[in-house]
Amino acid sequence: MNNLTAKSTVSSTLLNVPYQLNMWIGCFILITGNLSTFGNIIVFSSKAFRNRACTVYLLAEAFVVIINFNLVLLTRVLQKGFKISIMNRFDSICKIRYFASMYTDILALTLFMLASLDRLLEAQRSPALRKWSNRTKLAYKVVAGCTIGWFLLTGSRLVLYSTSYGSCEALPGPYAIFDNYYESIVSGICPPIIILIISYLMVRSVRETIQRQAVPAVNGELNNKPKPNLAFLRNTDKQLTMMLLWQTFVAIPAFIPYAALLIYSSITANWSKSAEYVAWENVFAETIRLLSYTFFSTQFYVTLISSQGIRKQVRAVFTGKNSVSVTS
């Protein structure tokens, strides 16, 4: 944001709001986000979830999110909340932090989407599609591929970010413009759209399965086959629907405003603005940036709220009992 008018014309309270937001809300998200992530690691490392492709993606995502919180968010809280200027003072920290910001965010989102895609494939009627689900060895290879691929696609920040101009930012010119729009599209616009599509397809697949199983056998075709547990399928549908709706609900305020902020910042970078306008701009910008962390910081809590099976598993883990059957 551009400060084109003297700060003395703006209320000191308004100028202090962004620091307070980063200090208090940032610390709250940092603590609850770490608890959420370690909760996911504990649950998905338990006996009931071992040797599943979906778990491989979710565990890998959890470890990436730990880096995101304890490097990216922590440096934001220190600099933007407690006014400890580490990103603007040290060029190496500047490069690593802004690289990690985009890299861990995109990689974690990709792994979450792959876990959702694996569940979607598992619910498909076609054996040709279903055979691609729950392939643990393939999941490890895909995780490795995504880790390397996104490193190559975001690694330019390790070179083209610098503190040379007094603050940690992309080198001015075409790269700065490209980097801003690239991040807004890849980190802001694409994730909620893809999550909505996968959520819709998963819910539809489960409901179609219920409808197929509920249809009485025709011409004795299924007379000798065991009857499906329709109550279990309906319960699965309900829990899956609630979980995805909650995750979508969290994803939209986390990603859409962030994408809009990046685009707005790029468009208005050279506009003439009053000091008061810039001050309010900073308040909204810092609020939106903090909201962008909420998708990952609330995943464990969303799962607990939406899934009775996960709640049972969590109780089993912390009471020392091994639960082997989970309804998600």
C-alpha positions in Angstrom: 0.0 0.0 0.0 1.2 3.5 -0.8 1.5 6.1 1.9 1.3 9.4 0.0 0.1 11.6 2.8 1.6 12.3 6.2 0.6 9.7 8.8 0.0 12.4 11.3 -3.3 13.2 9.7 -4.7 9.8 10.5 -5.9 8.6 13.9 -3.1 6.6 15.8 -5.8 4.1 16.8 -6.6 3.4 13.2 -2.9 3.0 12.3 -2.5 0.6 15.2 -5.4 -1.7 14.2 -3.4 -3.8 11.7 -0.8 -4.5 14.4 -3.4 -5.5 16.9 -5.1 -7.8 14.4 -1.8 -9.6 13.6 -0.9 -9.8 17.2 -4.1 -11.2 18.7 -5.8 -12.9 15.8 -2.5 -14.1 14.3 -1.4 -15.7 17.6 -4.9 -17.3 18.0 -4.7 -18.8 14.5 -1.1 -19.9 15.1 -2.0 -21.8 18.3 -5.3 -23.3 17.2 -3.9 -24.1 13.7 -1.0 -26.0 15.3 -3.4 -27.9 17.5 -5.6 -28.7 14.5 -2.6 -29.9 12.5 -1.2 -32.1 15.2 -4.7 -33.5 15.8 -4.8 -34.5 12.2 -1.4 -36.2 12.5 -2.4 -38.1 15.6 -5.7 -39.3 14.1 -4.5 -40.2 10.6 -1.4 -42.0 12.0 -3.6 -44.3 14.1 -4.2 -47.9 13.3 -7.6 -47.3 11.8 -6.2 -45.0 9.0 -3.0 -46.7 8.1 -2.2 -48.0 4.7 -4.8 -45.8 2.9 -3.9 -43.5 0.0 -6.2 -40.8 1.3 -4.3 -40.8 4.6 -0.9 -40.5 2.8 -2.2 -37.3 1.2 -3.7 -35.9 4.4 -0.6 -36.7 6.5 1.7 -35.1 3.9 -0.6 -32.1 3.9 -0.4 -31.8 7.7 3.4 -31.7 7.7 3.4 -29.0 5.0 0.8 -27.0 7.0 3.1 -27.2 10.0 5.8 -25.4 8.0 3.3 -22.9 6.8 2.1 -22.0 10.3 5.5 -22.0 12.0 7.4 -20.2 9.3 5.0 -18.1 7.2 2.4 -17.2 9.8 4.9 -16.9 12.6 7.1 -14.4 10.7 3.9 -12.4 9.9 2.9 -12.3 13.6 6.4 -11.2 14.6 6.8 -8.5 12.0 3.2 -7.3 11.5 2.0 -7.8 15.1 5.0 -7.4 17.4 6.9 -5.0 15.0 10.0 -7.2 14.9 11.3 -6.4 11.4 12.9 -9.7 10.4 11.6 -10.0 6.8 12.6 -6.5 5.8 16.0 -6.7 7.5 17.4 -10.0 6.3 17.4 -10.8 2.6 17.7 -14.5 3.1 14.7 -14.6 5.4 12.7 -12.5 3.0 13.4 -14.9 0.1 12.7 -18.1 2.1 9.6 -16.7 3.8 7.9 -15.5 0.6 8.9 -18.7 -1.2 7.5 -20.8 1.6 4.3 -18.7 1.7 3.3 -19.6 -1.8 4.9 -23.1 -2.0 3.4 -24.5 1.2 0.0 -23.0 0.5 -0.3 -24.4 -3.0 1.3 -27.8 -2.1 -1.0 -28.2 1.0 -4.1 -27.4 -1.2 -3.0 -29.8 -3.9 -2.6 -32.6 -1.3 -6.0 -31.8 0.2 -7.6 -32.0 -3.3 -5.8 -35.3 -4.1 -7.2 -36.8 -0.9 -10.7 -35.6 -1.9 -10.2 -37.0 -5.4 -9.1 -40.3 -4.0 -12.4 -40.5 -2.0 -14.3 -39.5 -5.1 -12.7 -42.3 -7.2 -13.5 -44.8 -4.5 -17.2 -43.9 -4.7 -17.4 -44.4 -8.5 -19.6 -47.0 -10.1 -17.1 -47.8 -12.9 -14.4 -50.3 -11.9 -12.0 -48.6 -14.4 -12.2 -45.5 -12.3 -12.5 -47.2 -8.9 -9.2 -49.1 -9.5 -7.3 -45.8 -9.3 -8.5 -45.2 -5.7 -6.7 -46.2 -2.5 -3.4 -47.0 -4.2 -0.9 -46.3 -1.5 2.3 -46.7 -3.5 0.9 -44.4 -6.2 0.0 -41.9 -3.5 3.6 -41.7 -2.3 4.8 -41.1 -5.9 2.2 -38.4 -6.5 3.2 -36.7 -3.2 6.8 -36.7 -4.3 5.9 -35.4 -7.8 3.8 -32.6 -6.4 6.5 -31.6 -3.9 9.1 -31.3 -6.7 6.7 -29.9 -9.3 5.5 -27.0 -7.1 9.0 -26.3 -6.0 10.0 -25.7 -9.6 7.0 -23.6 -10.3 7.4 -21.3 -7.2 11.2 -21.4 -6.7 11.7 -18.2 -8.6 10.8 -16.4 -5.4 14.1 -17.6 -3.9 15.8 -15.5 -6.4 13.5 -12.7 -7.5 12.4 -11.4 -4.0 14.6 -9.0 -2.2 14.9 -6.4 0.5 16.8 -4.0 -1.8 14.1 -1.4 -1.8 13.6 -1.3 1.9 10.9 -3.9 2.2 10.6 -7.6 1.3 8.9 -7.7 -2.1 9.2 -9.0 -5.7 11.7 -7.1 -7.8 9.8 -4.4 -9.6 8.9 -4.8 -13.2 7.2 -7.6 -15.2 8.0 -10.3 -12.7 6.3 -8.4 -9.8 3.1 -8.1 -11.9 3.3 -11.7 -13.0 3.9 -12.9 -9.5 0.9 -11.1 -8.1 -1.5 -12.3 -10.7 -0.1 -15.9 -10.6 -0.6 -16.1 -6.9 -4.1 -14.6 -7.0 -5.1 -17.2 -9.6 -3.3 -20.3 -8.3 -3.7 -19.6 -4.6 -6.9 -17.6 -4.6 -9.3 -18.3 -7.4 -8.6 -21.9 -8.4 -8.8 -23.6 -4.9 -12.4 -22.8 -4.0 -13.6 -23.6 -7.5 -11.9 -27.0 -7.5 -13.1 -27.7 -4.0 -16.7 -26.9 -4.9 -16.5 -29.2 -8.0 -15.0 -32.1 -6.1 -17.5 -31.6 -3.3 -20.4 -31.7 -5.7 -19.1 -34.8 -7.5 -18.5 -36.7 -4.2 -21.9 -35.9 -2.8 -23.6 -36.9 -6.1 -21.6 -40.2 -6.3 -22.6 -41.2 -2.8 -26.2 -40.4 -3.4 -26.2 -42.3 -6.6 -24.8 -45.3 -4.8 -27.6 -45.2 -2.3 -30.2 -45.0 -5.0 -28.7 -47.9 -6.9 -28.5 -50.0 -3.7 -32.1 -49.1 -2.7 -33.6 -50.3 -6.0 -35.1 -53.8 -5.6 -33.4 -56.7 -7.5 -34.6 -57.0 -11.0 -35.3 -60.5 -12.5 -33.5 -62.1 -9.5 -30.2 -60.6 -10.5 -29.3 -59.7 -6.9 -31.3 -62.3 -5.0 -28.2 -64.3 -4.0 -26.1 -61.3 -3.0 -26.0 -59.8 0.5 -28.3 -56.8 1.1 -26.5 -53.5 1.5 -26.6 -51.6 4.7 -28.7 -48.7 3.6 -28.7 -47.0 7.0 -24.9 -47.0 6.9 -24.9 -45.5 3.4 -27.4 -42.8 4.3 -25.4 -42.0 7.4 -22.2 -41.8 5.3 -24.0 -39.5 2.8 -25.1 -37.2 5.6 -21.7 -36.9 7.2 -19.9 -36.5 3.9 -22.3 -33.8 2.8 -22.0 -31.9 6.1 -18.2 -32.2 6.1 -17.8 -30.9 2.5 -20.4 -28.1 3.0 -18.4 -26.9 6.1 -15.1 -27.1 4.3 -16.6 -25.2 1.4 -18.0 -22.7 3.8 -14.5 -22.1 5.2 -12.8 -22.2 1.8 -14.8 -19.4 0.3 -14.0 -16.6 2.9 -10.4 -17.9 3.1 -9.5 -17.8 -0.6 -11.9 -15.5 -2.6 -11.2 -12.3 -0.7 -7.5 -13.1 -0.7 -7.5 -13.4 -4.5 -9.5 -10.2 -4.8 -7.0 -8.4 -2.5 -4.0 -9.5 -4.7 -5.7 -8.3 -7.9 -6.8 -5.1 -6.3 -3.3 -4.4 -4.9 -1.8 -4.9 -8.3 -4.3 -2.7 -10.1 -4.2 0.2 -7.6 -0.5 0.1 -6.9 0.1 3.5 -8.6 -3.1 5.2 -7.6 -3.0 8.4 -5.5 -4.5 7.7 -2.1 -5.1 9.7 1.0 -3.4 8.6 4.2 -6.8 7.8 5.8 -7.7 5.7 2.7 -4.4 3.8 3.0 -5.0 3.2 6.7 -8.4 1.7 6.1 -6.9 -0.3 3.2 -4.3 -1.8 5.5 -7.0 -2.8 8.0 -9.0 -4.7 5.4 -5.9 -6.1 3.8 -4.5 -7.5 7.1 -7.9 -9.0 8.0 -8.2 -10.7 4.6 -4.6 -12.1 4.8 -5.2 -13.5 8.3 -8.5 -15.1 7.1 -6.5 -16.9 4.4 -5.0 -19.1 7.1 -8.3 -20.3 8.5 -9.0 -23.1 5.9 -6.0 -25.1 7.2 -6.3 -24.0 10.8 -9.9 -25.3 11.1 -9.7 -28.6 9.2 -9.5 -30.8 12.2 -12.3 -29.0 14.0 -14.5 -29.1 10.9 -13.9 -32.9 10.6 -14.8 -33.3 14.3 -18.0 -31.4 13.9 -19.1 -33.1 10.8 -18.0 -36.7 11.3 -19.2 -38.9 14.1 -16.7 -41.6 13.1 -13.8 -39.3 13.5 -15.0 -38.2 16.9 -15.1 -41.9 17.9 -11.6 -42.4 16.5 -10.3 -39.3 18.4 -11.8 -40.7 21.7 -10.2 -44.1 20.9 -6.8 -42.6 20.3 -6.7 -40.6 23.5 -8.2 -43.4 25.6 -5.7 -45.9 24.3 -8.3 -48.0 22.4 -7.8 -49.0 18.8 -10.8 -48.2 16.7 -10.7 -50.0 13.3 -14.0 -48.9 11.8 -14.5 -45.3 10.9 -17.5 -43.6 9.3 -16.3 -40.4 7.6 
